[in-house]
Amino acid sequence: MNQELITARGLTKSYGTKTAIDHIDLSVGHGRIIGLLGPNGSGKTTFIKLLCGLLHPTSGELKIDGHSPGVESKAIISYLPDRMYFADWMRTSDLAAFFADFYADFDRTKALEMFKSLGIGQNDRIKTMSKGTKEKAQLALIMSRKAQLYLLDEPIGGVDPAARDFILNTILTNYNENGTVLLSTHLISDIERVLDEVIFLQNGKVVRHDTVDNIREQEGKSVDQLFREIFTYGH
């Protein structure tokens, strides 16, 4: 196991003349819950897709547990995209079988138990589920892996506050504690209580990477307050 789980050096991703990720230098360790925070368009999803190997850097270096994004890194990453990618006809049991085929670290029993606790039957089809239930079902699959890195892109974006609490508690009680959770959101007040560290992204640049404790001690304010100051929300 490498000391650092994620290292980025000069990491840059451009689309034509637009730079989405701009010379990021970053190190992230194991066993952390980290908020990837920034307004829409700040580069959060692009950074997550670079980690997943869905996008390739324009320049710079990115390593996950010592590997460039590829077969080795994908085997240790559990990725929750910002939209569901399963076919509507699939049943819950199909989803569990699909994950069991693809991922050696997938705990099928755990997934089925989580579905049951959500009130989702094994024969329920995706097309009959509400948007919130689909998101919970997908999260149950993602969190039933014993991954080294969980990448969660806006997991609480489209759900009501009660569902947000449920989702956060699901994440907290089910992730591999030697692994790291990187959670992208702009709803900071909802997730601040679970975070160890934060990475603030603005225009593709890291403007702050710090522990939540340091921010509270040094700034005398919450992460949410600091975020609003940096990004001048609500002015």
C-alpha positions in Angstrom: 0.0 0.0 0.0 1.4 3.4 -1.0 1.5 6.1 1.6 -0.5 8.4 -0.6 -3.7 7.1 -2.3 -3.9 10.0 -4.8 -1.1 12.2 -6.1 -1.5 14.8 -8.8 1.4 16.9 -10.2 0.7 19.6 -12.7 -2.6 17.8 -13.6 -4.3 19.7 -16.4 -7.3 18.9 -18.6 -8.3 21.2 -21.4 -11.2 21.0 -23.9 -10.0 23.1 -26.8 -9.4 26.6 -25.4 -11.2 25.9 -22.1 -9.2 24.6 -19.2 -11.3 22.5 -16.8 -8.5 21.4 -14.5 -5.6 23.8 -14.3 -2.2 22.5 -13.0 -3.4 20.8 -9.9 -0.9 19.6 -7.3 -2.5 17.4 -4.7 -1.8 14.5 -2.3 -4.5 12.5 -0.5 -4.0 9.7 2.0 -5.9 6.6 3.0 -8.8 6.3 5.4 -10.2 9.8 4.9 -13.6 11.3 4.1 -12.9 14.3 1.8 -15.3 16.9 0.4 -14.5 18.0 -3.1 -16.2 21.4 -3.0 -16.9 24.1 -5.5 -19.6 25.8 -7.5 -21.0 24.3 -10.7 -18.4 24.4 -13.4 -15.4 24.5 -11.0 -14.0 21.2 -12.4 -15.3 18.7 -9.8 -16.8 16.1 -12.2 -13.8 16.5 -14.6 -11.4 15.7 -11.7 -13.5 12.6 -10.7 -13.6 11.4 -14.3 -9.8 11.8 -14.6 -9.4 9.6 -11.4 -11.8 7.0 -12.9 -9.8 6.9 -16.2 -12.9 8.1 -18.1 -10.9 11.2 -19.2 -7.2 11.5 -19.9 -5.1 14.4 -18.7 -3.9 16.9 -21.3 -0.7 17.2 -19.3 0.7 16.5 -15.9 0.7 13.3 -13.8 -2.0 11.5 -11.8 -1.5 8.3 -9.7 -3.9 6.3 -7.7 -2.1 4.0 -5.2 1.0 4.3 -7.3 -0.7 3.5 -10.6 -1.7 5.7 -13.5 -5.5 5.5 -14.2 -6.1 2.1 -15.9 -6.9 -1.5 -15.1 -5.1 -1.6 -11.7 -6.7 1.7 -10.5 -10.2 0.8 -11.7 -10.1 -2.4 -9.7 -9.8 -0.4 -6.4 -12.2 2.5 -7.3 -15.9 2.5 -6.6 -17.5 5.2 -8.7 -21.0 6.8 -8.2 -21.6 9.0 -11.3 -23.9 12.0 -11.2 -26.5 10.1 -13.3 -27.6 6.5 -13.4 -26.2 4.3 -16.2 -28.1 1.1 -15.7 -30.8 -0.1 -18.2 -34.4 0.4 -17.1 -35.4 -3.2 -17.6 -32.9 -4.5 -15.0 -34.1 -5.9 -11.7 -32.4 -5.4 -8.4 -31.1 -8.9 -8.5 -29.6 -8.3 -12.0 -27.7 -5.3 -10.7 -26.2 -7.4 -7.9 -25.2 -10.1 -10.4 -23.7 -7.5 -12.7 -21.5 -6.0 -9.9 -20.5 -9.5 -8.7 -19.3 -10.4 -12.2 -17.3 -7.2 -12.6 -15.8 -6.6 -9.1 -13.9 -9.1 -7.0 -14.4 -6.9 -3.9 -18.2 -6.7 -4.2 -20.2 -8.1 -1.2 -23.4 -9.4 -2.8 -24.9 -10.4 0.6 -24.3 -6.9 2.0 -25.9 -5.3 -1.1 -29.0 -7.4 -0.9 -29.3 -6.6 2.8 -29.0 -2.9 2.0 -31.7 -3.2 -0.7 -34.0 -4.9 1.8 -33.4 -2.1 4.4 -34.3 0.4 1.7 -37.6 -1.5 1.0 -36.3 -2.5 -2.5 -37.3 -6.0 -3.5 -35.0 -8.3 -5.4 -37.4 -8.4 -8.4 -38.0 -4.7 -8.5 -37.2 -3.2 -11.9 -35.4 0.1 -12.2 -38.1 1.6 -14.4 -40.6 1.3 -11.5 -38.4 3.1 -9.0 -38.6 6.8 -8.1 -35.6 9.0 -8.8 -34.7 8.9 -5.1 -35.0 5.1 -4.8 -32.8 4.7 -7.9 -30.1 6.8 -6.4 -30.3 4.8 -3.1 -30.1 1.5 -5.0 -27.1 2.7 -6.9 -25.4 3.9 -3.7 -26.1 0.5 -2.1 -24.2 -1.2 -4.9 -21.3 1.3 -4.8 -20.9 1.0 -1.0 -21.0 -2.8 -1.1 -17.6 -2.9 -2.5 -14.5 -3.1 -0.3 -12.8 -0.4 -2.4 -9.7 1.7 -1.7 -11.3 4.9 -3.2 -14.9 5.8 -3.4 -15.7 8.6 -5.8 -19.2 10.0 -5.2 -20.3 12.7 -7.7 -23.1 14.7 -6.2 -24.6 11.8 -4.2 -27.1 14.1 -2.4 -27.8 16.6 -5.2 -31.3 15.6 -6.2 -32.8 14.3 -3.0 -34.8 15.8 -0.1 -33.1 16.5 3.2 -34.3 13.3 5.0 -32.9 11.2 2.1 -29.6 13.2 2.3 -29.2 12.1 6.0 -30.0 8.5 5.0 -27.4 8.6 2.2 -24.7 10.1 4.3 -25.3 7.6 7.1 -25.2 4.8 4.4 -21.8 6.1 3.2 -20.5 6.4 6.8 -21.5 3.0 8.0 -20.5 1.0 4.9 -17.3 2.3 3.4 -14.0 0.3 3.8 -12.3 2.2 6.7 -8.9 1.8 5.1 -10.3 3.4 2.0 -10.9 7.0 1.2 -14.2 8.6 0.2 -14.1 11.6 -2.1 -17.5 13.2 -2.2 -18.3 16.0 -4.6 -21.0 18.5 -3.7 -22.0 22.1 -3.4 -24.4 21.3 -0.5 -21.7 21.8 2.2 -23.8 22.4 5.3 -25.4 18.9 4.8 -22.1 17.0 4.7 -19.7 19.0 6.8 -20.3 16.9 9.9 -18.9 13.8 8.1 -15.8 15.3 6.5 -12.1 14.9 7.6 -10.7 17.2 4.9 -11.9 19.5 2.1 -10.6 20.4 -1.3 -11.9 23.7 -2.6 -11.9 23.9 -6.4 -12.4 27.2 -8.3 -12.0 27.5 -12.1 -10.1 24.2 -12.2 -7.6 25.2 -9.5 -7.2 24.0 -5.9 -7.7 27.1 -3.8 -7.6 25.3 -0.5 -6.9 21.8 0.7 -7.0 21.5 4.5 -8.5 19.4 7.3 -11.8 20.5 8.7 -10.3 20.9 12.1 -7.6 23.3 10.8 -10.2 25.4 9.1 -12.3 25.7 12.2 -9.3 26.5 14.4 -7.5 28.9 12.0 -10.6 30.7 10.6 -12.9 30.4 13.5 -15.8 29.4 11.2 -17.4 26.4 9.6 -16.4 25.0 6.2 -19.8 26.2 4.9 -19.1 29.8 6.0 -15.6 29.7 4.5 -16.9 28.3 1.3 -19.5 31.1 1.0 -16.8 33.7 1.6 -14.4 32.2 -1.0 -17.1 31.7 -3.6 -19.2 34.8 -2.6 -22.5 32.9 -2.7 -25.7 34.7 -1.9 -24.4 38.2 -2.4 
